[in-house]
Amino acid sequence: MVFQSEREKGNPFFQIYVMDFDTGDLERISLAQGKTTCTWMYPDGNQVLFASTHEDPDAVTEQEDEIRARLDGTQRRYSWDYDTYFDLFAYDRQTR
């Protein structure tokens, strides 16, 4: 199963994971930098397609700003903002 989750220390944005149903093992396939969304696993179970902003030169700064805002108690309504740095990436679990 492929899914997105906020669970990486230092990155308050969603990252992409694959979970093995038999073992429960998790594998993060995104780079733990920037935002991710819209993931899809090919039927072969090895290739995953997702969108990410990890090539955004300001990705780390945006992560730090979001962490500060959350620590300060800043509350915002959920909104999905289109980020101009979103691009599609393919990940092959066999070749990594």
Helices and strands as residue ranges (DSSP letters): E 2-5, E 15-19, E 26-28, E 36-41, E 47-52, H 59-71, E 87-92
